Amino acid sequence: MKILLIIALTLISICSHANEPWTDWEHFKTTYISPEGRVIDGSTEQLITTSEGQSYALLFALIADDRKTFDRLLNWTENNLAGNDLTEHLPAWLWGLKKETSQYGILDSNSASDSDLWIAYTLAEAGRLWGEYRYQSLSYFMAMRILREEAVQVPRYGWMILPSPRGFQVTDHSWRLNPSYLPIQIFRRFAVLYPHSPWQEIAQNSIKFLKQSAPHGFSPEWAIIDNNGLVSADEKDSKVGGYNAIRVYLWLGMVNNDDPDKQALMTHFSPMLKTIQTDGYVSEQYDTAMKVQAGYKKLSFSAAVLPFLSSANDLLRLNEFLKKLEVIESSDKPDHYYDSVLTLLGKGWVEHKYQFNKDGMLSVE
């Protein structure tokens, strides 16, 4: 009876948040976004901005129906990271203070496919929800450029998304991939929007890769794929999953329950789910070889796995983690950017601020 009461109260609490102002977004906006529209990661002296940060903030602004902030973020991204034209250039992934000149600018011009995918996706959905053709057009050109510059057709495997255009071909016959750069809902949406492009194949190959790179149900940070279609551990980082890999469980939890591959993926990653349930926390690292969590227990990682717990119908643990998040102290210093992003993504989803349908389409409250 007590368990049923807790479950009922959890559901009531979650549903009640759907119509409330999104205070987590308002705090993020005032803490991390400059008046010009750049997301500032204050964890380093260079006060960096990443294309990843811009991509997530664009998504949050769309969910919050905050068109003014969305346009500021988009304009800054296009003007400063993409040479004033997102149809011609994928955004540089890193911008900040150049120590040698004490001026701000691009620190690394390589693009990052995880942020490029989310920007292109968010533009497509913003165009649909706000009736803005320009956003839809930008999305199309970005999606096609991602295929040209950040995709590779692996022999005996098929089309896959690389982390960046440069630096991830290990040998003439092998590539280094990041499982957390493969959100299935984006590929599902692009397969519908751009049916004559290989997005459906990318979706299915990514699902296969997620399983093969995590043979024991624990996602690594990185994995290697070769031209024989074989997936193996990355010797440089073969044991640890954490900072990147936490997003594998985040994206998976958000995949719509009607997606034909959702249950098989949940079953495959059930060992990680059981670890979280048994330990009652999520650490910043997971040793995929020893099958044990290590390092600092991060509340933001607990927020990231909320959709994962929800998809497993573990409302008891979900409620426990939500209670933990209530004690997070808000700070006006922009030095916990990634923690804040994970919290908005995970907590915002379980509070029904946004969802994805089985074809990847975004729905907002």
N, C-alpha and C positions, 0 to 999 in steps of 0.2 A: 504494500500500500504506500509506504514511504517513497519507494522508487518511482511509482506511478505519479505521485504528487510532484516529485522533483522534475520528472519529465514534462508534466503538464505546465509547471511554472516556467521551465526553460523555454518551451514553445511559446507561451504567452509573452515572455520577456523579449524573445527574438522578434516576434511579429509586431510588438508594440514599437520597436525601434524603426520599423520600415517607414513610418510617416513622420518621424521626428527629424528636426534639422540635423544635418551631418556635421556635428561639432568636431569630429576628428579631421575632416577635410578643412574646416575653417581654421583649425589650429595649424595644420600643415601649411596652408596657404600663407598665413601670416608669419610663420616661422621660417619657411624654406624658399618661398618664391619672392624674387626681387620685384620692384615696381616695373622693371622692363620685361619681366616674364621668364627669367631663368631660375631653375631650381638649384639652390646653393647647398652643396655638401660641405659643411664646415668642419669636417673631421681632420682636414689637413690645412697647413698654412697657405696652400695655393687656392683655397676656397673654390674647389673644382665644381664644374657642372658636367654631367654626363648625358649622353643622348638617352640613356636608360631613365634617368630622372625626369627628363622632359616627357618621355613617352608615358610614364606612369601618371604624371601630373595631368597630362592631356586626358587620359582615361578618367581620372577622378573628376576633372572639370566637366566632362561630358555627363558622367553619372549624376553630378550635382546640378546639372542644367545651368552651369556657370559659363555662359557664352563669352562674357567679357574676359575672364581669366583664360579661357581656352584660346581666344584669338591672340592674347598677349604671349602665351606660351608658344603657339604655333609660329607667330611672326619672329620671335626671338630665335627659335630653333632654325627656321629657314634662313634668316639673315646671317646668323653667326656660325652655324654648324654645317649648312648646306650651300654655301656660296650664293645665297639669295635665291635659290631655285631648287625645291625638293623634287621637281620633275627631272632635273639633270644630275643631281648629286644626292647620294645617301648621306645622312648627317655624320660628321666626325663624332667619334664616341667620347672624346675628352677635351675639355676646354677649361682654362684657368689661368692663374698668374704665372707668367714666364719669369723664372728667377733671374735669368741672365739679362733681361731687359726691364724687369719690373712692370711689364705691361701684360694685359690680359689678351688671350687669343687661343687658337687651337693648339693643344699640346700633342695630340696624336690624331692624324687625319683618317686612320682606319675606321671603318664603320663597324657597328655591332648589330648582328642580325636580330637579337632578342628585342632591342629597342626599335629597330626598323620595322619588325613585324607588328609590334604593338602600336606604333605610330600609324602605319598603313591601315591596320584594322580599325583603330579609333577614328581615323578620318572617314573611313567608309561608313561607320555607324553614325558618326556625327552628321554626315551628309544625308543619311536616311532619316534620322530623328529630327533634324533641324531643317530639312528640305533645302540643303545647300549643295548645289551641283559642284562648286569649286572643291569642296572637301572630297567628294566622290572621285573627281578627276585626279586630284593629288594622290588619293589612295591607289587608284589604278596604276598610275605611272610608278609609284613606289613599289607596288607589288611586282610589277614586271621587272623593275631594276633589281629587286632582291633576287629574282630568279636568274637574271643575267650575271650578277656580281657575287652573290652569296650562296648560290646553289651549285651542287656538283652531282653529276650522274655517275654514281659509283658502279663499276662493273660488277655484275652478278648480284646487285642489290637494288639499284635504281636511284631516283632523285632523292637527295637529302640537303638539308640546310646547314651550311658551315657557320661557325661563329662570326667570321669576318671574311672579307675578300682575300686578305693577305695574312700569312703566318700560321695557317692551320693545315697545310699539306705537309705531313711529317716526312714522307718519302715520295718517290714517284708513284708509289702504289698504295699509299695509306694516308688517312686523314684523321685529325683530332676533332672530336665533336663534344658538345656540351648538352647533356640530356635536358637541362633546365631551359634551354633555348627552343624547346619544341612544344609549345602549347597547342594541344590538339584542337581546341575550339577555334583558334584562328585559322588553322588549315581547313577545318570544316567550312567556315564562312567563306574563305577564299575559293574553295572548290565550287561553291554555289555562285559566287559573284563572277568568277573567271573560269568557266567550265572548260575552256579550250586550252588551259594551261595545266601543268602537272601537279596542281595542288592536292587533288585527291590521292595521287600516288605518294606525294610527300606525307600526307596524313597517315596512310597505311604503313609506309616505311618507317615513319617516326614511332608509331605504336610498336612495331616490331623491334626497333632499336631500343626503345625504353625498356622493354623486357630483356633483350639480349645483353644490354649493358649492366643490368642488375640481376644476375642469375639467381641470387639468393633473396631477392625482394628488397634490397637496400640500394638506392641509387648512388652512384659515384659522382664526383664533380665532373670528371672527364672520362672519355673512352675513345678507343681507336677502332676505326673500320678500315678494312683493306679491300683490294680489288678482287679478292676471292669471296667477298661478301661476309667475311668473318669479323665479329666484334669481340674485342679483347680489352683488358684493363689497360689503362694508361700507366706505364711504369713510373712516370714522374709523379703521379698523384693517384696511385691505384687503390689506396686503402681508405681515404677520407672522403666523406660526403657531408656537406654542411652548408656553407655560405651560399653556394650556387644550388646545390642539390635540394635544399629545402623547398625550392619552388616547384620541383617535380611533383611533390605531394600536394602543394597548393593548387597548381593547375589541374591535376587529376581530380581533386575533390570538387572543383568547380565544373567539371565536365557534366553535362546534363545526364540524368539517370536514364534517359531514353536513348542515349548514344549507344550504338550496337557493340562498342568495345569497352564501355565503362566498367561493367562488372568483371570482365576478364582482367582488366588492369588493376582494379581494386583487389581482386584475389591474388594477383601476382605480387603486389606490394603489401599484402597482409602481414608479412613478417615485421615490416617497419611499423605498421599499425599496432601490432601486438606489443612491440617494444615500447611505444609511446603509452599505450594503455597500462602496461605493467609498471613502467618507471614513474608515470604520472607527471612527466615533464619532457621538454625537448632541449637538447644541448646544442651548442654551436658546432659540434663536430660529431660525426658518426664513423667509427672505424668499420668499414665494410668487410674487412677480413676477420676481425675479432668479434664482430656483431655486438658491439657495445657502444653506448654513447660516452662521450668524453668532453671535457672542457666546461665552459661557463654555461649555466642554464639560462637560456635567453627567453624572456617573455614574448619578444616579437616572433620567435620561432613557434611558440605556442599559438600565437595568433595566426601564423601561416598555416598551421595544420587544422584549424577550425573547420574548413570545408571538408577536409579529409575525414575528420571524425564525424561530421554531419552525414557524409555519404555512407559511412559505415553504421549509421544509426546509433552511435554511441553518445546519446544525449547526456548521460551522467558525466562522462569525462569532458564533453563539450561544455557543460555548465560549470565544471570545476575550472576549466581554462578561462572561461569568460569572467569568472569571479576574480581570478588572478590578474586579469588585464585591468580590472577596475582600480587596482592600487598603483598603476603606472603613474609616476609623477610627471606632469607636463613641464616641459622646459622651453624657454624662449631662445635657447642657443641651438643653431642649426648643425649640431654635431652628431645627431642620431638619425640621419637621413634614411638609411636602409631599414632600420628598425621601424621607423614611422611608415614607410612604404608597405612593409609586410603587414603591419597592423591594419592599415586602411584596406588593403586587399582582402585579407582573411576575415577580419571582423565586419567589414562592410558587406561582404558576401553573405555571411550568416545572418546579418541583420536585414537582409533582403533589399539592400540599397541597389543591387544589380544582380542579374543572373544571365546565364547563356542558355539558349534553347539547343535542341539536339543538332541543329545545323550551324551552331556557333553564333547565331544572332543575339545581340545584346538587348536585354530588356532592363529598364530602370523603373524605380517606384513611381 
